[in-house]
Amino acid sequence: MNLKTVSKYVGYALLVSALFMLFSAGISLLDGKDTAYGPLLVSFLITGISGIFPFIFVRETKEITLKEGYLIITLSWLLSFVFGMLPYALWGGPFSVANAWFESVSGFTTTGSTILDDVEALPRSLIFWRASTHFIGGLGVVVFLLLVIPGTSPVKMRLTNMEVSSLSKSNYATRPNRSVYVFAAVYLALAIIAMFSYWLAGMPFFDALCHAFSVCAAGGFSSRTLSIASFGSPLIEGLTIVFMLLASLHFGLLFLTVVTRSLRPLNNPVLKFYLGTLAVVVVLMGVTLKIDGCAADWGTAFRYAGFQTVSIASTTGFSIVDYSEWPRFANALIVGLSLMCGCAGSPSGGLKADRILLVIKSVSRQLGRVLHPSSVNEIKFGRRTLRDEDVYPHLLYILLYAFLLGLSILLSSAVGVNPHCSFAASVSSLSNVGPAIEELGGFYSFNALPAAAKFLFSMDMFLGRIEIYPVIAVLAMLFDGRRRSR
């Protein structure tokens, strides 16, 4: 394994973080050098030097192997977390080492959980850095890396195939190299349109920029402690619903819809299943809230239900109401949505609507085989017929997800988290949703949790964002290497 080559590509990822640290320091400078100016500048220098250091010693880059590719992906994320915590740790305040690490991982994985009880107590430059980590993580540190690698490079082809889920490819046929640019173009377009829409709707420009970074990344970190509710604007709430929903859809389908000026690309079975599920949940939640007295009228009930349903399903995590006291059925719906979440080919986390539909179709096929042994039963996604080898990796992923979820619940309970919060926080962290339920709901923070629980949930966020397999591949390589060295 050529570690020099690996370090060079990881260096690209660190330089992206360094660039946004510099932007954050610039905001501090514009604000008269607030208290975060020094920490941000020092963090920029440390991260920038660490990122550029490999380029001094690695002049020629060879084609990467499969093992090197997985190591590049894993290290790019992990080192982004490590260097991303520097501004928080150097600034101090509520940021202990555990809190700084949690905030950094939550930001880059676009989870949106926070240890901050009062977001507005932070200087604007540090708030901007926190929002920037969402923006970087939503596009993906590896996708940023792929954007700077020459289009004809075999390295780019191999990394693209590793970073882009096969679920994404199944719904959108294009060359792997081109898919990176399609994702980036849609992502940036959403961010720009969201920023100007928020600004024109009355949100201050700085808040509009931070919320645009969050909403396009399906992240959910707000520059206000009370999230979207702090603006008290139905228009801003409506815009947020639209952008959260768009950010949870397959970006390839959005791209085709705009390019072809046709709604035909949206005639997609996964999209229909996803939107149909959201519609059912909104109705059930709205009726529950009105009957239980959590809303004064039907309009308010469905407003709350619609916003929070899209917020949780898209894994954005914005809030317009304190749902910690909602009835248990409504909380059960929230946890259920936290498991499924959005569509493949989007920044949203979770199991993805694609895999849930795949499970339903697999169960249906198996029942068909049992009831009618001589019949031909196939799994079809639109016009595409899936083979068993296309299906099994995703069914295995669901099993791995369930195993990690159970392990996280057991370990977090063991370190002092109460059972209800343990389950909800494990689901929201592994699915990159952010807010959970009860005392970890939309208007609350994870600050009161034990440090061990914060480290545990941050690892859930990482595994959920990277979709487990690359980490397993790296661990297998390390184990295999140690076994051979004996």
VENKA-V581799 format. One record per pair of residues at least 24 apart in sequence whose ideal C-beta (glycine too) atoms are under 10 Angstrom apart, sorted by the first residue. I is the first residue (numbers start at 1). GAP is how many residues later the second one is. Records with the same first field share a line. If there is no record, write none. Layout:
I: GAP / GAP
This chain:
1: 63 / 64 / 66 / 67 / 70 / 476 / 480
2: 56 / 59 / 60 / 61 / 62 / 63 / 65 / 66
3: 51 / 55 / 65 / 68
4: 50 / 53 / 54 / 55 / 56 / 57 / 58
5: 49 / 53 / 55 / 56 / 57 / 58 / 59 / 60 / 63 / 66 / 67 / 150
6: 48 / 52 / 58 / 59 / 61 / 62 / 63 / 65 / 66 / 69 / 70
7: 43 / 44 / 46 / 47 / 48 / 50 / 51 / 65 / 68 / 72
8: 43 / 45 / 46 / 47 / 49 / 50 / 51 / 52 / 53 / 64
9: 45 / 49 / 52 / 55 / 59 / 60 / 62 / 63 / 64 / 66 / 67 / 133 / 136 / 137 / 139 / 140 / 146 / 150
10: 40 / 41 / 44 / 61 / 62 / 63 / 64 / 65 / 66 / 67 / 68 / 69 / 70 / 131 / 132 / 135
11: 39 / 40 / 41 / 42 / 43 / 44 / 45 / 47 / 65 / 68 / 134
12: 39 / 40 / 42 / 43 / 60 / 64 / 129 / 130 / 132 / 133 / 134 / 135 / 136 / 137
13: 38 / 59 / 60 / 62 / 63 / 64 / 66 / 67 / 70 / 123 / 127 / 128 / 129 / 130 / 131 / 132
14: 32 / 33 / 34 / 35 / 36 / 37 / 38 / 39 / 40 / 61 / 62 / 65 / 66 / 68 / 69 / 70 / 127
15: 32 / 33 / 35 / 36 / 37 / 40 / 129 / 130 / 133
16: 31 / 35 / 60 / 64 / 116 / 120 / 123 / 125 / 127 / 128 / 129 / 131 / 132
17: 26 / 27 / 30 / 31 / 33 / 34 / 62 / 63 / 64 / 66 / 67 / 69 / 87 / 91 / 112 / 115 / 116 / 119 / 124 / 127
18: 25 / 26 / 27 / 28 / 29 / 30 / 31 / 32 / 33 / 34 / 65
19: 25 / 28 / 29 / 32 / 113 / 117 / 125
20: 24 / 27 / 64 / 108 / 109 / 111 / 112 / 113 / 115 / 116 / 193
21: 24 / 25 / 26 / 27 / 62 / 63 / 65 / 66 / 104 / 108 / 111
22: 25 / 26
23: 102 / 105 / 106 / 109
24: 63 / 99 / 100 / 101 / 102 / 103 / 104 / 105 / 106 / 107 / 108
25: 62 / 100 / 103 / 104
26: 99 / 102
27: 96 / 97 / 98 / 99 / 100 / 101 / 102 / 179 / 182
28: 95 / 96 / 97 / 98 / 100 / 101
29: 96
30: 94 / 95
31: 92 / 93 / 94 / 175
33: 90 / 92
34: 57 / 88 / 89 / 90 / 91 / 92
35: 56 / 57 / 58 / 87 / 88 / 90 / 91
36: 51 / 52 / 54 / 55 / 57 / 86 / 87 / 88 / 89 / 90 / 91 / 92 / 93
37: 54 / 86 / 88 / 89
38: 49 / 52 / 53
39: 47 / 48 / 49 / 50 / 51 / 52 / 53 / 56 / 84 / 86 / 87 / 90
40: 46 / 47 / 50 / 51 / 83 / 85 / 86 / 88 / 89
41: 46 / 49
42: 44 / 45 / 48
43: 40 / 41 / 42 / 43 / 44 / 45 / 46 / 47 / 48 / 86
44: 39 / 42 / 43
46: 37 / 40 / 44
47: 32 / 33 / 35 / 36 / 37 / 39 / 40
48: 35
50: 29 / 32 / 33
51: 28 / 32
61: 88 / 92 / 94
62: 92 / 93
63: 90 / 91 / 92 / 94 / 95
64: 89 / 90 / 91 / 92 / 94 / 95 / 98
65: 93
66: 92 / 95 / 96 / 407 / 411
67: 406 / 407 / 409 / 410 / 413 / 414
68: 87 / 90 / 91 / 409
69: 73 / 86 / 89 / 90 / 91 / 92 / 93 / 94 / 401 / 404
70: 89 / 92 / 399 / 400 / 401 / 402 / 403 / 404 / 406 / 407
71: 399 / 402 / 403 / 406 / 407
72: 70 / 73 / 83 / 86 / 87 / 90 / 91 / 398
73: 67 / 68 / 69 / 72 / 86 / 89 / 90 / 393 / 396 / 397 / 398 / 400 / 401
74: 68 / 388 / 392 / 396 / 397 / 399 / 400 / 401 / 403
75: 399
76: 64 / 65 / 66 / 68 / 69 / 83 / 87 / 390
77: 28 / 31 / 32 / 60 / 63 / 64 / 65 / 385 / 388 / 389 / 393 / 394
78: 27 / 30 / 63 / 384 / 388 / 393 / 396
79: 62
80: 24 / 25 / 27 / 28 / 29 / 53 / 56 / 57 / 61 / 62 / 64
81: 24 / 25 / 26 / 27 / 28 / 52 / 56 / 60 / 377 / 380 / 381
84: 24 / 45 / 46 / 48 / 49 / 52 / 53 / 57
85: 48
86: 43
87: 38 / 39 / 42 / 43 / 46
88: 27 / 28 / 34 / 38 / 41 / 42
91: 31 / 32 / 34 / 35 / 38
93: 28 / 29 / 30 / 33
94: 24 / 27 / 28 / 351 / 353
95: 27 / 31
96: 351 / 355 / 358
97: 354 / 358
98: 351 / 352 / 353 / 354 / 355 / 356 / 357 / 360
99: 346 / 347 / 348 / 352 / 355
101: 350 / 353 / 354 / 357
102: 327 / 344 / 345 / 347 / 349 / 351 / 352 / 353 / 355 / 356 / 359
103: 26 / 27 / 30 / 118 / 343 / 351 / 355
104: 25 / 26 / 29 / 33 / 354
105: 28 / 32 / 324 / 349 / 350 / 352 / 353 / 354 / 355 / 356 / 357 / 360
106: 24 / 27 / 28 / 31 / 113 / 114 / 115 / 323 / 326 / 328 / 340 / 348 / 351 / 352 / 355
107: 24 / 25 / 26 / 27 / 28 / 29 / 30 / 107 / 110 / 112 / 114 / 354
108: 24 / 25 / 26 / 27 / 28 / 29 / 30 / 32 / 33 / 109 / 111 / 353 / 354 / 357
109: 24 / 25 / 28 / 29 / 108 / 110 / 206 / 240 / 320 / 323 / 325 / 349 / 351 / 352 / 353 / 354 / 355 / 356 / 357
110: 24 / 25 / 26 / 27 / 28 / 29 / 30 / 103 / 104 / 106 / 107 / 108 / 109 / 110 / 111 / 137 / 205 / 206 / 207 / 237 / 238 / 239 / 322 / 323 / 324 / 351 / 355
111: 26 / 107 / 108 / 109 / 110 / 204 / 206 / 238 / 317 / 318 / 319 / 320 / 321 / 322 / 323 / 324 / 346 / 347 / 349 / 350 / 351 / 353 / 354
112: 102 / 105 / 106 / 107 / 108 / 109 / 110 / 115 / 199 / 203 / 204 / 205 / 206 / 316 / 320 / 321 / 322 / 323 / 330 / 349
113: 107 / 108 / 204 / 312 / 315 / 316 / 319 / 320 / 321 / 322 / 323 / 327 / 332 / 333 / 336 / 341 / 344 / 345 / 348
114: 106 / 107 / 108 / 111 / 203 / 320 / 321 / 330 / 331 / 332 / 333
115: 330 / 331 / 332 / 333 / 334 / 339
116: 105 / 109 / 329 / 330 / 331
117: 108 / 327 / 328 / 330 / 331
118: 107 / 327
119: 91 / 102 / 103 / 104 / 105 / 106 / 107 / 108 / 111 / 326
120: 102 / 103 / 104 / 105 / 106 / 110
121: 104
122: 101
124: 82 / 83 / 86 / 99
127: 79 / 80 / 83 / 94 / 95 / 96 / 97
128: 78 / 81 / 82 / 85 / 95
130: 80 / 83 / 84 / 89 / 91 / 92 / 93
131: 75 / 76 / 78 / 79 / 80 / 81 / 82 / 83 / 86 / 88 / 90 / 91 / 92
132: 77 / 78 / 81
133: 80 / 84 / 86 / 88
134: 76 / 77 / 78 / 79 / 80 / 81 / 82 / 83 / 84 / 85 / 86 / 87 / 182 / 213
135: 52 / 53 / 56 / 74 / 75 / 77 / 78 / 79 / 81 / 82 / 84
136: 77 / 81
137: 80 / 81 / 82 / 210 / 295 / 324 / 328
138: 49 / 52 / 53 / 75 / 76 / 77 / 78 / 79 / 80 / 81 / 109 / 208 / 209 / 210 / 327
139: 41 / 44 / 45 / 48 / 49 / 52 / 77 / 78 / 208
140: 24 / 40 / 43 / 44 / 47 / 77 / 207 / 325 / 326
141: 324
142: 38 / 324 / 328
143: 36 / 37 / 38 / 40 / 41 / 44
144: 36 / 40
145: 35
146: 30 / 31 / 33 / 34 / 35 / 37 / 38
147: 33 / 34 / 36 / 37
149: 28 / 31
150: 27
151: 24 / 26 / 27 / 29 / 30
152: 25
153: 24
156: 24
162: 307 / 308 / 311
163: 303 / 304 / 307
164: 180 / 181
165: 179 / 180 / 187 / 189 / 190 / 228 / 229 / 232 / 302 / 304
166: 178 / 188 / 224 / 227 / 228
167: 83 / 103 / 176 / 177 / 178 / 185 / 186 / 187 / 188 / 191 / 214 / 223 / 226 / 227 / 230 / 300
168: 82 / 83 / 84 / 175 / 176 / 177 / 178 / 184 / 186
169: 83 / 175 / 176
170: 80 / 100 / 174 / 175 / 184 / 188 / 211 / 212 / 214 / 216 / 220 / 224
171: 79 / 81 / 82 / 94 / 97 / 98 / 99 / 100 / 172 / 173 / 174 / 183 / 210 / 211 / 213
172: 78 / 79 / 80 / 81 / 82 / 83 / 84 / 93 / 96 / 172 / 173
173: 79 / 83 / 211
174: 78 / 81 / 82
178: 74
179: 72 / 73 / 76 / 166
181: 74
182: 69 / 70 / 72 / 73 / 74 / 77 / 163
183: 67 / 68 / 69 / 72 / 162 / 163 / 164
184: 67
185: 66 / 69 / 70 / 73
186: 30 / 60 / 61 / 63 / 64 / 65 / 66 / 67 / 68 / 69 / 72 / 159 / 160
187: 29 / 30 / 60 / 64 / 159 / 160
188: 28
189: 27 / 57 / 62 / 65 / 66 / 69
190: 25 / 26 / 27 / 53 / 56 / 57 / 61 / 64 / 157
191: 24 / 25 / 26 / 52 / 56
192: 24
193: 46 / 49 / 50 / 53
194: 45 / 46 / 48 / 49 / 50 / 52 / 53
197: 38 / 39 / 42 / 43 / 45 / 46
198: 33 / 35 / 37 / 38 / 41 / 42 / 45
200: 35 / 39
201: 30 / 32 / 33 / 34 / 35 / 36 / 37 / 38 / 39
202: 29 / 31 / 33 / 34
203: 25 / 28 / 30 / 32 / 33 / 36
204: 27
207: 24 / 29
208: 28
211: 25 / 28 / 29 / 32 / 107
212: 31
214: 26 / 29 / 30 / 33 / 102 / 103 / 104
215: 24 / 25 / 26 / 27 / 28 / 29 / 31 / 32 / 96 / 99 / 101 / 103 / 132
216: 27 / 28 / 30 / 31 / 100 / 131
217: 30 / 98 / 99 / 130 / 131
218: 25 / 26 / 28 / 29 / 30 / 93 / 95 / 96 / 97 / 98 / 99 / 123 / 124 / 128 / 129 / 130 / 131 / 214 / 215 / 216
219: 28 / 96 / 97 / 98 / 99 / 128 / 129 / 213 / 215
220: 24 / 91 / 92 / 94 / 95 / 96 / 97 / 98 / 99 / 212 / 213 / 214 / 215 / 222
221: 95 / 96 / 97 / 213
222: 95 / 96 / 97 / 220
225: 218 / 220
226: 93 / 94 / 96 / 216 / 217
227: 84 / 90 / 91 / 92 / 93 / 94 / 208 / 215 / 216
228: 79 / 83 / 88 / 90 / 91 / 92 / 93 / 214
229: 78 / 89 / 90 / 91 / 92 / 93 / 213 / 214
230: 90
231: 89
232: 88
233: 87
234: 69 / 86
236: 84
237: 66 / 69 / 70 / 81 / 83
238: 65 / 68 / 69
240: 67 / 70 / 71 / 76 / 78 / 80
241: 62 / 65 / 66 / 68 / 69 / 70 / 73 / 75 / 77 / 79
242: 68
243: 67 / 71 / 73 / 75
244: 63 / 65 / 66 / 67 / 68 / 69 / 70 / 71 / 72 / 73 / 74 / 98 / 104
245: 29 / 30 / 33 / 65 / 66 / 68 / 69 / 71 / 97
246: 68 / 100
247: 63 / 67 / 68 / 69 / 95 / 99 / 100 / 101
248: 26 / 30 / 62 / 63 / 65 / 66 / 67 / 68 / 93 / 94 / 95 / 98 / 99 / 100 / 101 / 102 / 104 / 105
249: 25 / 26 / 65 / 93 / 94 / 95 / 96 / 97 / 99 / 104
250: 24 / 92 / 93 / 94 / 95 / 96 / 102 / 103 / 104
251: 92 / 93 / 94 / 95 / 96
252: 92 / 93 / 94
253: 90 / 92 / 93
254: 91 / 92
255: 90
267: 115
268: 75 / 113 / 114
269: 85 / 88 / 92 / 111 / 112 / 113 / 114 / 115
270: 73 / 74 / 75 / 82 / 83 / 84 / 85 / 86 / 87 / 88 / 111 / 112
271: 72 / 82 / 83
272: 81 / 85 / 110
273: 67 / 70 / 80 / 81 / 83 / 84 / 87 / 88
274: 39 / 66 / 67 / 68 / 69 / 78 / 79 / 80 / 82 / 83
275: 38 / 68 / 78
276: 77
277: 32 / 36 / 59 / 60 / 63 / 76 / 79 / 80
278: 28 / 31 / 32 / 34 / 35 / 36 / 59 / 62 / 64 / 75
279: 27 / 30
280: 29 / 53
281: 24 / 25 / 27 / 28 / 29 / 31 / 32 / 49 / 52 / 53 / 55 / 56 / 59
282: 24 / 25 / 26 / 27 / 28 / 31 / 51
283: 26
284: 25 / 45 / 46 / 48 / 49
285: 24 / 38 / 41 / 42 / 44 / 45 / 46 / 48 / 49 / 52
286: 44
287: 42 / 43
288: 38 / 39 / 40 / 41 / 42 / 43 / 44 / 45
289: 32 / 34 / 37 / 38 / 40 / 41
291: 36 / 38
292: 33 / 34 / 35 / 36 / 37 / 38
293: 34
294: 27 / 29 / 31 / 32 / 33 / 36
295: 26 / 31
304: 26
305: 25 / 28
308: 25 / 26 / 29 / 127 / 133 / 134
309: 24 / 25 / 28
310: 27 / 32
311: 26 / 122 / 123 / 124 / 131
312: 24 / 25 / 26 / 28 / 29 / 38 / 116 / 119 / 121 / 122 / 123 / 124 / 130
313: 24 / 25 / 27 / 28 / 29 / 30 / 35 / 37 / 40 / 120
314: 27 / 28 / 29 / 32 / 33 / 34 / 35 / 36 / 119
315: 26 / 27 / 31 / 32 / 33 / 34 / 35 / 113 / 116 / 117 / 118 / 119 / 149
316: 26 / 31 / 32 / 116 / 117 / 118 / 119
317: 111 / 115 / 116 / 117 / 118 / 119 / 125
318: 116 / 117 / 124
319: 115 / 116 / 122 / 123 / 124 / 125
320: 122
321: 120 / 121 / 122
322: 119 / 120 / 121 / 122
323: 112 / 114 / 115 / 118 / 119 / 120
324: 111 / 112 / 113 / 114 / 115 / 116 / 117 / 118 / 119 / 120
325: 113 / 116
326: 111 / 112 / 115
328: 92 / 109
330: 107
331: 89 / 93 / 105 / 106 / 107 / 110
332: 105
334: 90 / 93 / 94 / 99 / 101 / 102 / 103 / 107 / 108
335: 88 / 89 / 92 / 93 / 96 / 98 / 101 / 102
336: 91
337: 90 / 94 / 96
338: 86 / 88 / 89 / 90 / 91 / 92 / 93 / 94 / 95 / 96 / 97 / 98 / 99
339: 59 / 62 / 63 / 66 / 88 / 89 / 91 / 92 / 94
340: 91
341: 90 / 91 / 92 / 123
342: 89
344: 50 / 123
347: 85 / 118
348: 83 / 84 / 85
349: 79 / 80 / 81 / 82 / 83 / 84 / 85 / 112 / 115 / 116 / 118
350: 51 / 77 / 78 / 80 / 81 / 82 / 83 / 114
351: 43 / 46 / 47 / 50 / 51 / 79 / 80 / 113 / 116
352: 42 / 45 / 46 / 79 / 115
354: 27 / 40
355: 36 / 39 / 40 / 42 / 43 / 46
356: 42
357: 24
358: 28 / 32 / 33 / 36 / 37 / 40
359: 32 / 35 / 36 / 39
361: 25 / 30
362: 24 / 26 / 29 / 30 / 32 / 33
365: 26
393: 76
396: 72 / 73
397: 70 / 71 / 72
400: 63 / 67 / 68 / 69 / 72
401: 29 / 30 / 62 / 63 / 66 / 67
402: 28
403: 65
404: 26 / 55 / 56 / 59 / 60 / 64
405: 24 / 25 / 26 / 55 / 59
407: 49 / 53
408: 45 / 48 / 49 / 51 / 52 / 55
411: 41 / 42 / 45 / 46 / 48 / 49
412: 37 / 38 / 40 / 41 / 42 / 44 / 45 / 48
413: 40
414: 38 / 39 / 42
415: 34 / 35 / 36 / 37 / 38 / 39 / 40 / 41
416: 33 / 34 / 36 / 37
417: 29 / 31 / 32 / 33 / 35 / 36 / 39 / 40
421: 25 / 27 / 28 / 32
422: 27 / 31 / 34 / 35
425: 24 / 28 / 31 / 32 / 35
426: 27 / 30 / 31 / 34
427: 33 / 37
428: 29 / 32 / 33 / 36
429: 24 / 25 / 27 / 28 / 29 / 30 / 31 / 32 / 33 / 34 / 35
430: 27 / 29 / 30 / 31 / 32 / 33 / 34 / 35 / 38
431: 29 / 30 / 33 / 34
432: 28 / 29 / 30 / 31 / 32 / 33
433: 28 / 31
434: 27
